[in-house]
C-alpha cells in the first residue's frame, strides 16, 4: 500500500507500507537517476548499470520495483504482484 502526502510547501512525500517479509527483502537503489525500492528474496548487487540477482533457490530470482519501471528490461517478464503500487 502506498500513500501520497502533499506538504504545505507543495512537496510530495510517498509513504509505502510493507509487510515484515517485504521489509526484510527491501533494497533501495538509484536506477537511471531515480530512487527505486526493489523487493526481492534474492541477494542483489550492481555492476555499473547492471542489476544482478543471486540465490541458490531459483524461485527467489525475481524482483519487484516501486515505482514500477516504465519498460520491462530484456530477459525479464512483467508481473502484477505490486499492482497496488500503480495507485500512487
C-alpha positions in Angstrom: 0.0 0.0 0.0 1.3 3.5 -0.8 0.1 6.9 0.4 0.9 10.3 -1.0 1.1 13.3 1.3 1.4 16.8 0.0 3.1 19.2 2.4 2.0 22.8 2.7 5.0 23.9 0.6 3.8 21.6 -2.3 6.5 19.0 -1.8 5.0 15.5 -2.2 6.1 12.6 0.1 5.3 9.0 -0.7 4.8 6.6 2.2 4.9 2.9 1.4 3.6 0.4 3.9 5.3 -3.0 3.7 4.7 -6.3 5.4 7.5 -7.6 7.7 8.6 -10.0 5.0 8.7 -7.3 2.3 10.7 -5.0 4.6 13.3 -7.7 5.3 13.7 -8.2 1.5 13.7 -4.5 0.6 16.6 -2.8 -1.2 17.0 0.9 -2.2 18.9 1.8 -5.3 19.3 4.6 -7.8 18.4 3.4 -11.3 18.6 5.8 -14.3 18.9 8.7 -11.9 15.8 7.8 -9.8 15.5 6.2 -6.4 13.9 2.8 -6.6 12.6 0.4 -4.0 13.4 -3.2 -5.0 11.7 -6.1 -3.3 13.5 -9.5 -3.8 14.3 -12.6 -1.7 17.4 -12.9 -3.8 20.7 -11.2 -3.0 21.0 -8.1 -5.1 24.2 -6.3 -6.3 25.0 -3.9 -9.1 27.9 -3.9 -11.6 27.7 -0.4 -13.1 24.2 -0.2 -14.6 23.5 -4.0 -14.4 21.4 -5.4 -11.6 22.3 -8.9 -10.6 20.1 -11.3 -8.6 21.8 -14.2 -6.8 20.2 -17.2 -5.0 20.7 -20.9 -4.6 16.9 -21.2 -4.9 15.7 -20.4 -8.5 12.2 -19.5 -7.2 13.8 -16.5 -5.5 15.2 -15.0 -8.7 12.6 -12.3 -9.1 12.3 -8.6 -8.2 9.6 -6.0 -7.9 10.2 -2.3 -8.4 8.5 0.7 -6.9 7.7 2.9 -8.6 7.1 0.4 -11.4 9.5 0.5 -14.3 8.2 2.1 -17.5 9.8 -0.6 -19.7 10.5 -4.2 -18.9 14.2 -4.9 -19.3 15.3 -7.6 -21.7 15.2 -11.0 -20.2 12.5 -10.1 -17.6 8.8 -10.7 -17.5 6.3 -8.2 -16.0 4.0 -9.5 -13.3 1.2 -7.8 -11.3 2.4 -8.6 -7.8 2.7 -5.0 -6.7 -0.4 -3.8 -8.7 -1.5 -1.7 -5.8 1.7 0.4 -6.2 0.3 1.8 -9.5 -2.3 3.7 -7.5 0.3 6.2 -6.4 
